[in-house]
Amino acid sequence: MKSRIGTLFVAVLLVSLLASACATPAPAPEATTPPEATTPPEPPPAPETSIVIAIGNDPSTLDPQYADDGNEHKINDNVYEHLLTRDPATSELVGELAVAWEQIDDTTWRFELEEGVQFHNGEPLNAEAVVFSVERIIDPEFNSEQISFVATLTGGEVVDDHTVDILTEGPDPLLPARMTWLKIVPPAYAADNPDEFEVAPVGTGPYKFVEWVAGSHVTLEANMDYWGGAPDIGTVTFRPIGEDATRLAALQAGEVDLVTDLIPEYLAQVENSVAIHGLEFPWIRINTNVEPLTDVRVRQALNYAVDKEALAEALYGGYAAVAEGQILTQGHFGYNPSVTAYPYDPQMAMDLLEEAGATGATLELIGESGRWLKDKELVEAVAAQLQAVGLDVQVNIVEWSDWLDLLFAGAEAAPQLQYSAHDNVLLDADRTLSALFTTEGSQAAYGNPQVDQLVEDARTETDVAARQAMYQEAVQIIYDEAACIFLLNLDNIYGMADNLVWTPRLDGRIFVKDMTLAD
């Protein structure tokens, strides 16, 4: 079975938007098991069914609120839950741990919680747990890499045991969407056992943590007491497999049941595969604070030097589109339709470099391998195109943990060029612009006071048209100043075992509770 999804992508996301309007933690030990708190009644045994999911790298942590690490998210999305989630068919906001929500005033949103829900260790899911989760992730001393997801939150207040108010710095029309990201954590365990919490997660979700053997696997088992109904698959194991060919071989041999980021060349060798237009944008961050990258002509030259259409076809076989001069899809609120991609013009690139006195300049390009679809190959291809216009580009592929450290080290410590990929599941420009292109952004190495002000003002603007205009103006400035090298928008490609029944989501999240195994 082979399918390709995506034609309704823009319409679905626009409907959902209207409806909703690194210090690295300590490494994991050889094996960890979750602590015991209260002992609930013995649940029925988990189903004997099991699956294995191949991911690109080991997670950097299993703390669900610290790292902006896709490997961690894939695992913890099955252990923890959020107040809200998105309907997989329509992308509309629906309740998860919250049964109702409303805006009380300009800076207060009230949520009513499901009753009778417990964390896996027996702690109750209540308003205090939500307040703790909010205050933990925004604590400056905690220094969460996920802060751009929750940038407006200032705290929470308990109304009663199952009613909680979440407070924002100003009016925040995006607050409900932010609640699809914030994971709710058990207060006593997270506060009293911080070191254990990083390596042995405890949530309210459909799967419970069993063990993490660093470099080998993370195992979860079905939570048979799950308040939403026990899942069909009894055990799920996440295996880090960095090499594309090794992931394919594991799938063909029946050693794994789901491969993310399957490369297009392998589609013909997989009986059960699916590709869906995604939200992932590979891009190259430019440190605009260091020579010769302080000169806008040099940054523009970098963009003119890259043949993005050739990359989309040669590397991805058409399972990618050229980014339209912004790291947003048409379905993201704030997308600017008047901004188009820098054309491939190597002569213009060489002229600009000569004009700026930067011909022959040496630049270091930091990359990593195995986290995203053909990431290493893309880095090397871009480097070759930059070298072709007269630059001396030194590629440095680093370990995942080192790459994360550099990404979140701040502008002063940022490398000249760093490959990354950005996936904005909030579907709103605030997340992208604030994290990547404001002076204080968690991943930024660029700053412009005008962009800073536009993003800050748009964040609290309740007039939809005015807010859209602010974001579009910011996008235009970022494009004109060539604040990064804009590259591509990737499809999500999966290879699956013949008996795995699952429909991928537009937001790319992997919820095992939505999977079944055919007889």
N, C-alpha and C positions, 0 to 999 in steps of 0.2 A: 504494500500500500504506500503510495507516495502522494503527497498533497502539498499545495502551496496556498497560504492564506494571506490576505492583506488588502484586498480591494476595498473593504469597508472600514479600514483602519482609521482614516481621518474622520469619517462621519461618526464612528463609535466614540472616539475620544472627544470630539466636540460635544456630543450629547452628554458625555459624562461630566465635562467641564461646566456646562450649563446647569446640570443637575446638582453639582456641588457648590454653584454660585447663588607625630604619632609616636609619642613614646609607645613602643610596642610592648604589649603585656608579656609576662613571663611565659616562656615556651611550655608546651604541654609536657607532662611527664610521660613515661612509657605507657602507662595506662591509668585511667582515672575512673572512679565510680562516684555517683552522686551521694551526698550525705542523707541520712535519714532524719526526718523530723517526727511528726506524729505518724502513727501507723494506722492507715485507713483499713477498712475491711478488705479481705482478700478478694481481688477482682477475678473474673473468669480468665482462663488462659488466653493468650494472644493467638490469633490464627497462625497456622504453620507456614503460611505463604511468606515469601521474602523476596526482596529485590535489592540490586546493587546499582548505585548511581555513580558514574564517573564524573569527577570535577577536576578542574585544572591544577589546583594546588592545595596543600594543607591550609586550613583556616589559620589566620594569625592569632585568633582568640575565639572563644565561644561565649564571651560576654556580648550580649545582643545589643548593647547600647554604646559600645566604645568604637570599634573599628568600622570604617567604611570599606568593607571587604566582602566582595561578592561570594566568596567561598563560605564565609561565616553565615551570610544571609541565607544561602541555599539550605543550610542545615537548620539554623535557628527558626526559619519560617515555619518549621514543622513542630517545634518545641514550644515556642511562645506565640502569643496572640496580641491583637491590637484592639482598640476600641471600635474601629471601623475597618472595612475592607472594601474591595471592589467586586461587583458581580462579574464573573468570568465571561459571561456572554455579552453584557452591555457596557461594562466598565463603570456603571453607576455606583455611587457610594451606598453601601448597605451596612447594617450593624454586624459586629462580631462579638466582642464582649459588651458592647453597649446595645441596648434595645431601643433607645430614643435619644435624640439630642436636639438642642435648640440654642440660639443665641439669645442671651439674657440682656446684655447691653453691649456697648462698643468693644469692651475688652473682656467679656465673660461668655464662655460657652458652657452649657450644662449638659451632662451625660448621665443617663440612667443605666445602671449596670444589670447584667444577667444575675440572677440570684442563685445561690447554691453551687457556685463554681469554686473549685479549689485548685491551688497549685499542686504539682506532683508530690511535694513533700508535706501536704496537708495544710499549708497556710491558706487562709481564705482570700478569695478575690473580692476586694471591697474598695471603697473610696480611698481609704488610707494607702492601699497598694498603688492606686493610680497617682495620687499626689506624690508618693515616694518616687515613682518612676519618672514623673515629670521633673521633679527637683533634682534627681540624680543626673539625668542626661544634660541638664542645662548648667550644672555646677561648674564654674570656671576651673576649679581645681581638678575636676574629673577630666576636663579637656577632651571631650568627645569629638572624634572625627566626623560624627554624624550631625553636628550642630546645625548645618545649613538646612536640614530637614525640619528642624524645630526652632528656627531662629527667632520667632516672635514670642515664644513662651516665656512667661515670667514666674509661673508657679501654679499651684492648685490649691483648692480649698474643699474640705469635706462638708457636704451639706447634710447628709445622713449616711448610713452604712452603705447604701447602694446608689447614692447620688453624689456626683462630684462636679465642681466647677473648675474649668481650666482657664487660666488668666493669660492675657496677651499684652504686649507692650502698647499696642494701639489696635484699632480695628484690623482684623485679619480675615479677609474673605477666604483665605486658603486653609484656615484652621481645620475644617473637617478632613480635607485631603491629607494634612500632616498626620492625622490620627490613624491613617492606614500604614504609617511607617513606625511610629513609636510603639515599641514592645513593652508590655506590662510585666514587671519583674516582682518576685517575692521579697518584701522589705526585710524580713528578719534574716533570711539566708544571704541576700546580697550585701547587707550591711555588716553582718557578723562574720561572714566567711568570704571576704573579697577575693582571696587567692584561689579558693576552691571554686568560687563562682565563675572565674575566668575559664575554667577547664571542665566543669561539670554542670551544665545548665539545668535549670528547673523552671518550667513554665506551666501554663494551663492548657497547652495545646494537645493535639491528637496523638503526639508521639512523645515518649519519655526517653531521656538520655540513658545509655547503657555504658559506653566506654569510648575513650579517645586514645588510640595508639598513634602517636605522632609519626607522620610519614607513611602510615599504613591505612588507617580507616577511622571513621567515626560511626558508631552503631547506635541506632534508635530502635525502640520497640513500641508497638501499639499501646496506647493508653486505653485500656478496656473500660475505664471509668469516665472516659471523656464525656463532658457534658453535652457535646453536640452529636454524640453517637460514635461508637467504636469504629475505627477505620477498617477497611477490608484487608489491607496488607499488614502482616504481623510484624515483620522486621525490615528495616531499611538500613543499608550500609552505604556510606559515602566514601569512595576511594579516590584519593588524589592521583591522577595519571596525567603527567605533563605533556607527553608526546602524542601528537595527533594519530600517528600510525599505531601506537600502542593502544590507544583508546579504541580504534577500529578493530584491532586484532582481538581485544578483550570482548567486544560486542559480538564479533563473529564466532568466537569460541564459547559464547554463552556465559562468560565470567561476569559480565555486567549486563544490566537490562535497559539502562538509559545513558546515552552519551550526550552531553551538552556541547555546543560549539563544534559540531561535526563539520569537517571541511567539505566544500562542494564536490571536490574530486572523488570523494568516497560515497556519494549518494547512490551511484549505480551498484555499489557493492553491499548495500543495506536494503533488506526487504521491506522494512517498516521504518519510514522516515517522514519527517514533516518539517517544512520551513514556513515561518511566519514573519511578516514584516515587524521589526522590533524598534526599540527605543535607544539602542546602543550606538554611540557616536565615538569612534576612534578620533583622537585629535592630538596635536602636539603642543604642549604648553611652552610658551616662550617667556623667559625671564627678561622682561623689558627694562630691568634695572641695571643690566650689565652691558658693557660694550661688546660688540658693535650693535647689539640688539636694542639699544636705546633709540636708534634711528629708525623711524617708521619706514623709510625706504628699504632698509634691510629686511624688515619683517614682511613688507609687501612682496619683496623679491622672493622670499621663502615660499609664499603662497603661489606666486606665478610659476615657480620652478616645479611644482608638483603636478603631475598628470593624473588627476583623480579618476577620470573616466577609464584610463588604462589600468589603474589599480583595481577598480571595481570589477573589471572584466577579467584581467589576468590573474588576480589573486583570489577573487571571490566568485568567478563564473557568473556574474550578473546577480548574485545574491547580496547585493549592496547597491546603494545609490549615492551619488555625489551629494555631500552636505551643501545646502544652499547658503553658504557664507554665515552659518549660525549653527549652534549645537541644539537645535530645536526642530521637531517635526511640525508639519502643518496642524497637527492635532494638539500641540501645546499652546496654552494661552500665552500670548505675547509673541508668537511667531510673526516675523516681518516679511510679508510677501514681496516687498519691493527689493529685498536684498537677495542677490544671486551669487553663485560661486565665483571665486576668482578663476578666470580662464587660464588654461595652460598656455603660457607664453614665455618660453625659456629666454628669448631675446630680451624681452622686457625685464626679466629677472636679472640678466647680466648687465643691462644698462643701468638699472637701479643700484646694483652692487658697485659698479664702477663710479657712478655719481656719488655714492656715499663713501667711497674709498675703502670698501670692504671686500673687494675681489681677493680671493685667496685666504680669507679669514678662517681661522680654525674654530670649529664649534663641536662641543660634546653633546651627543644625543643619548640620553638614558632610556633604556627599554627593559622589558622583562619578557618571560616566555611561559606560555601555557595558561595564562588566566583568560585571555580573550581569543576569539577566532583569528588564527594566523597573525598573532601580535608580533612575534619576532620577525616573520617574513615581511610584514608591513613596515616595520621600523627599518629593516635593511633596504627595502625598495625605495622608501622615501629618502634615506641617506644617499643612495646612488643617484637619485634625481637631483638632490641638492649639490652633490659633487659635480654633476654634469654642467652646472652653471658657474663653476669656478670656486666653490667652497671646499674647505678641507674638513669633512665631517667625520668625527671619531665616534663610532657606535660602542656603547658600553651596556651589555645585557647583564643585569644584576639580579640577585636573589629577590624573591617576593617581599620578604620582610624589609630588606634594604630599600627596595623600590617604594614601599609604603612610607618609610621614614623620610625619604626625599620628597615625596609628594606633599607631606604635611609638615615639612620643616619650616615653612614660612618663606617669604620672598627673598630674604637676605641669603638663605642657605640653598635656595633652589638652583638646580643645574641650569645651564644655558637653555637646553631643550630637553623636554621629558615627554615621552609617549605616555598617553593614558587613554581611557575610554570612559565615557560619561553616560549614565542611564537614568533619566529623570522620570521616575515613576509617579511623581506628584502631578505631572502633566501641566505644570505651570512654570513660567520663565523665572520666577523668583528663586527656585532651587538652583537652577543652572547659573544665572547671572550672579547671585550673591556668593555662591561657593567658588566660582571659577574666575570672575571678572570684577570683583570689588576689592578695594585696597586691603581690607581685613578678611577677605574670603579664605576659607579653610584650605583651599587648594590653589589660591591665586598667586601669580607672580607678575601681576599687572595691576595698575591702579589709575583711575581718572576721576577727579572730584565730581565731574558732571555725571558720570555713570553711577558713582556712589550715591549721589543725591537722587537720581532718577529711580534707582532700585529701592532706596529707602522710602521714598515718597509713594511709590507704587505698592509697596508692601501693605500699607494701611489705607490705600485709596479704595473707597467703596463704590465709586462711580465706575462701572465696568468699562465704558468707552475711554475714560480718562486714564484708567489703569493700563489698558491695552496700549494706548498711545505712548505712555511713559516707557513701557518695556520695548516697544518698537523703536523708539528713539535711542534707547541704550544699545539695542542690537546693532543699529546703524553705526553708532560711534565705534563700537568694538570691531565691527567689520572694517570701517575706514582706517582704524589704527592698527589693523592686522594684529590683534592682541594674541593670536595663536595661529597655528597652521590648521585650517579647516580641512578635514579629510572626507569621511564617508559616514553613511548611516547603514548599519548592518542588519541583515535578516538574522533571526534566531533559527538555527538549524539543529534538529535533534535526530539521533538514531535510536531506535527502540527495539527491544526484543519482540518477536512476533506475537507473543501473548499479552504484551503490555497494552492496556487500553487507557489512553490519556489524551486530552486535548490541551495543547499549550495555550498559555494566556498571552494577551497582548502586552502585559507588563513584564513578561519574562519570569515571573516568580514560579517556583516549583513547590506545589503543595501535594504531598504524597497522599493525603486523604482523598484527593480527587482521582486517584488512580485505582484501577482494578486489574486483575489477571484473568484472562479468558481461560475457560476450561480446556 
